[in-house]
Amino acid sequence: MTTATLSRPRALTFGNVTLTAVLLLLLALYPFVFGKFMNFGVSTLIFAGLAMSWNILGGWAGQTSLGHAALLGVGAYTMTLLAMPERVPGGVPLAPWWGTLIGMALAALLALVWGGLTFRLRGSYFVLSTIAVALVIRLIAINSDWTGGAEGLFMPELPKFLGLDLFDRKAEYWLAFAFVALTLLVTHLIRRSRLGYALQAVREDEDSARALGIDPTRMKVVAFMLSAALTALGRQPVRALSAGLRAAHPAGVADQRADRADGDHRRARQHSGPIIGALLLAAFGEIFRANFANANLLIYGVLILLVTLFAPDGLMGCSRKAGANWGRPDDPARPHAHPA
């Protein structure tokens, strides 16, 4: 491992902070300008928040997880089940915000057990293990009566939170916006903490990190628990993207799209990348759904495959590479600086 790899991460650059601030400002203005298109706004925020949540494990810890949709199911089912009187012992339901916190705790606990069992695997073996665990959870969910089986669960009403109607799309939008802001804050804190430095070392070279006194398994489990809790939170404050308040199925296509929104799994550490990726995913999803009917998912999947193959670093990575290539001394388009 090189010295540069273990160097202290630099503070957020002015350009990155400015771009992130501009994106957040635009998202804050969205309900006032595009009030008739709230579904698009809510889905975009969900995708952005989920992408940043996944990025804690996939980007900082360098662990490619294809089973994060199961964590969405854990969070959504927990909140929904605890809010339904007929499903709660004693018939006294819990308010959705308490169910949300319990769902986050259960998701983190699942990540603790899940990570403890699988993080000793590396490469494709770990990826396959995440798929296996997610499939097991999915089979349990769709074959259990208490989860509503394959049809899921429906809720006719929810108590108001701080006077807000949780079925109102604008209320959902602001809750989703708060979710994005929270994930941004957590990501920034990780970036500037000892945990961030340790995850950086583990991602680049586990053996060298271990030689420096870092426990790779422990660091990855901590990252997984944070990622899992935020992922579970991402499904709590808002309805499922389909009609009605339905607990999300762990293998939902919409959830998997958010997992891929940040480009390369091992290098994705940009704050603004997931937001831009979510905007593009949501926009193209609406366009394809409106113009290609049943073929929209096939086209969508092909485009994601092409991006994965030819632009694994995502849009932000491509822009960085373009800037680096333009700045090379042998670039004829760039004026050469002469030493004094």
C-alpha positions in Angstrom: 0.0 0.0 0.0 1.4 3.4 -0.9 1.8 6.3 1.4 -0.7 8.3 -0.7 -3.4 5.7 -0.2 -3.2 6.1 3.6 -2.9 9.9 3.5 -5.5 12.0 5.3 -8.5 12.6 3.0 -8.7 16.1 1.8 -11.5 18.3 2.8 -14.4 18.7 0.4 -13.2 20.8 -2.5 -14.9 24.1 -3.1 -16.4 22.9 -6.4 -17.9 19.7 -4.8 -19.4 21.7 -2.0 -20.8 24.3 -4.3 -22.3 21.6 -6.6 -23.9 19.7 -3.7 -25.3 23.0 -2.3 -26.8 24.0 -5.6 -28.4 20.5 -6.0 -29.9 20.7 -2.6 -31.2 24.2 -3.3 -32.8 23.1 -6.5 -34.4 20.1 -4.7 -35.7 22.4 -2.0 -37.3 24.6 -4.6 -38.8 21.7 -6.5 -42.2 21.5 -4.7 -42.8 25.2 -5.3 -42.1 25.0 -9.0 -43.2 21.5 -10.0 -45.9 20.8 -7.5 -47.8 18.7 -10.0 -45.0 16.3 -10.4 -44.4 15.2 -6.8 -44.1 11.5 -7.5 -41.0 12.2 -9.6 -39.5 14.4 -6.9 -40.1 11.9 -4.1 -38.7 9.0 -6.1 -35.6 11.0 -7.0 -34.9 11.8 -3.4 -35.4 8.2 -2.4 -33.0 7.0 -5.0 -30.4 9.6 -4.0 -30.6 8.8 -0.3 -30.5 5.0 -0.9 -27.5 5.4 -3.3 -25.6 7.4 -0.6 -26.6 4.8 2.0 -25.3 2.0 -0.1 -22.2 4.0 -0.8 -21.1 3.7 2.8 -20.5 0.0 2.3 -19.9 -0.2 -1.4 -17.8 3.0 -1.9 -16.0 3.5 1.4 -15.6 -0.1 2.5 -15.3 -1.4 -1.1 -17.8 -4.2 -0.5 -20.2 -4.8 -3.5 -23.5 -5.7 -2.0 -26.4 -6.9 -4.2 -28.7 -7.6 -1.3 -29.5 -4.2 0.0 -33.0 -4.4 -1.2 -33.6 -6.9 1.6 -32.8 -4.2 4.1 -35.5 -2.0 2.6 -37.9 -4.9 3.2 -36.9 -5.2 6.8 -37.4 -1.5 7.4 -40.7 -1.2 5.6 -42.3 -4.4 7.0 -41.2 -3.5 10.6 -42.8 0.0 10.4 -45.9 -1.3 8.7 -46.5 -4.3 10.9 -46.1 -2.3 14.1 -48.5 0.4 12.9 -51.3 -2.1 12.3 -53.5 -2.9 15.3 -54.4 -6.4 14.1 -50.7 -7.3 13.8 -49.5 -6.0 17.2 -49.8 -8.1 20.4 -52.4 -6.4 22.5 -53.8 -4.5 19.6 -52.0 -1.3 20.5 -50.1 0.0 17.4 -46.9 2.0 17.5 -46.6 5.4 15.7 -44.7 5.1 12.5 -41.7 7.1 13.8 -41.2 4.5 16.6 -41.6 1.8 14.0 -39.0 3.5 11.9 -36.4 3.5 14.7 -37.1 -0.1 15.5 -36.8 -1.0 11.8 -33.5 0.8 11.6 -32.3 -1.1 14.7 -33.4 -4.4 13.2 -31.7 -3.7 9.9 -28.5 -2.8 11.7 -28.7 -6.0 13.8 -29.2 -8.0 10.6 -26.2 -6.3 9.1 -24.2 -7.2 12.2 -25.0 -10.9 11.8 -24.9 -10.9 8.0 -21.6 -9.2 7.9 -20.1 -11.3 10.6 -20.9 -14.4 8.6 -19.9 -13.2 5.2 -17.1 -10.6 5.4 -14.5 -13.2 5.7 -15.3 -13.9 2.1 -13.7 -11.8 -0.6 -14.4 -10.8 -4.2 -17.2 -12.6 -6.1 -17.8 -15.0 -3.1 -19.0 -12.1 -1.0 -21.2 -10.7 -3.8 -22.8 -14.2 -4.2 -23.4 -14.4 -0.5 -25.3 -11.1 -0.5 -27.5 -12.4 -3.2 -28.1 -15.6 -1.3 -29.0 -13.9 2.0 -31.4 -11.5 0.2 -33.1 -14.3 -1.6 -33.6 -16.2 1.7 -35.2 -13.1 3.3 -37.3 -12.6 0.2 -38.6 -16.1 0.3 -39.5 -15.8 4.0 -41.3 -12.5 3.3 -43.4 -13.7 0.4 -44.3 -17.0 2.0 -45.4 -15.7 5.4 -48.9 -14.8 6.3 -47.8 -12.1 8.8 -46.1 -10.2 6.0 -49.1 -10.4 3.7 -47.4 -12.9 1.4 -46.7 -11.9 -2.2 -49.3 -9.1 -2.1 -47.6 -7.2 0.7 -49.4 -5.1 3.3 -51.7 -2.1 2.9 -52.4 0.6 5.4 -55.5 2.8 5.1 -54.2 5.6 7.4 -51.4 6.8 9.6 -51.4 9.2 12.6 -50.1 12.7 11.8 -46.5 13.5 12.5 -46.0 17.1 13.8 -49.3 18.0 12.2 -48.3 16.6 8.8 -50.5 14.2 6.9 -48.1 11.4 6.0 -50.2 10.5 3.0 -49.7 14.0 1.5 -47.1 14.0 -1.2 -45.6 17.3 -0.2 -45.1 16.0 3.3 -43.5 12.9 1.9 -41.2 15.0 -0.2 -39.9 17.0 2.7 -39.4 13.8 4.8 -37.5 12.3 1.9 -35.5 15.6 1.6 -34.6 15.3 5.3 -33.5 11.7 4.6 -31.1 12.9 1.8 -29.7 15.6 4.1 -29.1 13.1 6.8 -27.3 10.7 4.6 -25.1 13.6 3.3 -24.3 14.5 6.9 -23.4 11.0 7.8 -21.2 10.6 4.7 -19.4 13.8 5.5 -18.8 12.8 9.1 -17.4 9.4 7.9 -15.1 11.2 5.5 -13.6 13.3 8.3 -13.4 10.6 10.9 -11.0 7.8 11.9 -13.6 5.4 10.6 -13.3 6.9 7.1 -9.5 6.6 7.2 -9.7 3.0 8.3 -12.3 2.1 5.6 -10.1 3.7 3.0 -7.2 1.5 4.1 -9.3 -1.6 4.1 -10.8 -0.9 0.7 -7.4 -0.5 -0.9 -5.5 -3.4 0.8 -6.9 -5.5 3.6 -3.7 -7.2 4.4 -1.8 -4.0 4.7 -4.5 -2.5 6.8 -4.3 -5.5 9.2 -0.6 -5.0 9.5 -1.3 -1.4 10.6 -3.5 -2.7 13.4 -6.9 -2.2 11.7 -9.4 -5.0 11.9 -10.9 -5.2 8.4 -13.9 -7.3 9.4 -14.8 -5.0 12.3 -14.6 -1.9 10.1 -16.7 -3.5 7.3 -19.3 -4.6 9.8 -19.6 -1.0 11.2 -19.9 0.4 7.7 -22.5 -2.3 6.9 -24.6 -1.4 10.0 -24.6 2.3 9.2 -25.5 1.6 5.6 -28.2 -0.8 6.7 -29.8 1.6 9.2 -29.9 4.4 6.7 -31.2 2.1 3.9 -34.1 1.0 6.2 -34.8 4.6 7.0 -35.1 5.4 3.3 -38.3 3.4 3.0 -39.9 4.7 6.2 -41.1 8.2 5.7 -42.7 7.8 2.4 -45.1 5.5 0.6 -43.9 2.8 -1.7 -43.5 4.1 -5.2 -46.5 2.2 -6.4 -50.0 3.2 -5.4 -50.9 3.0 -1.7 -48.7 2.6 1.3 -47.4 -0.9 0.7 -44.4 -2.5 2.4 -41.7 -2.8 -0.3 -40.8 -6.3 -1.5 -37.1 -6.9 -0.9 -36.5 -7.7 -4.6 -38.2 -4.6 -6.0 -36.8 -3.3 -9.3 -37.0 0.3 -8.1 -34.8 -0.5 -5.1 -32.2 -2.2 -7.1 -31.9 0.8 -9.4 -30.9 3.0 -6.4 -28.2 0.5 -5.5 -26.5 1.2 -8.8 -26.9 4.9 -9.0 -23.4 5.9 -7.8 -21.4 4.2 -10.4 -18.2 2.3 -9.5 -18.5 0.4 -6.2 -15.0 0.7 -5.1 -14.3 4.4 -5.9 -17.7 6.0 -5.4 -17.2 8.6 -2.7 -18.6 11.8 -4.3 -21.4 13.7 -2.4 -23.1 15.0 -5.5 -22.7 11.9 -7.6 -25.7 9.9 -6.1 -28.0 13.0 -6.4 -27.1 13.5 -10.1 -27.4 9.7 -10.7 -30.8 9.6 -9.0 -32.1 12.5 -11.1 -31.0 10.7 -14.3 -32.4 7.3 -13.1 -35.8 8.8 -12.2 -36.0 10.9 -15.4 -35.1 8.0 -17.7 -37.4 5.7 -15.8 -40.3 8.0 -16.4 -39.5 8.5 -20.1 -39.0 4.8 -20.8 -42.2 3.9 -18.9 -44.2 6.4 -20.9 -42.8 5.6 -24.3 -41.8 1.9 -24.3 -44.5 0.3 -22.1 -43.6 -3.2 -21.2 -40.1 -3.0 -22.8 -39.0 -0.1 -20.6 -37.3 -2.3 -18.0 -35.4 -4.2 -20.7 -34.1 -0.9 -22.2 -33.4 0.4 -18.7 -31.4 -2.7 -17.9 -29.4 -2.6 -21.1 -28.4 1.1 -20.4 -27.3 0.3 -16.8 -25.2 -2.6 -18.2 -23.6 -0.3 -20.7 -22.8 2.3 -18.1 -21.4 -0.4 -15.8 -19.1 -1.7 -18.6 -18.0 1.6 -20.2 -18.3 4.2 -17.4 -17.8 2.3 -14.1 -16.7 5.5 -12.3 -20.0 7.1 -13.1 -20.5 10.7 -14.3 -18.4 12.3 -11.7 -15.6 9.8 -12.3 -15.8 10.5 -16.1 -15.6 14.2 -15.4 -12.6 13.8 -13.2 -10.8 11.7 -15.8 -11.6 14.2 -18.5 -10.2 17.0 -16.4 -7.1 15.0 -15.6 -6.5 14.1 -19.2 -7.0 17.7 -20.3 -4.4 18.8 -17.6 -1.6 16.5 -18.8 1.5 18.3 -19.9 1.4 16.5 -23.3 -2.1 17.7 -24.0 -1.8 20.1 -27.0 -5.1 21.8 -26.0 -3.6 23.0 -22.7 -1.1 25.8 -22.6 2.2 24.7 -21.0 3.4 26.4 -17.9 7.1 27.3 -18.0 9.2 27.3 -14.9 10.3 30.6 -13.7 
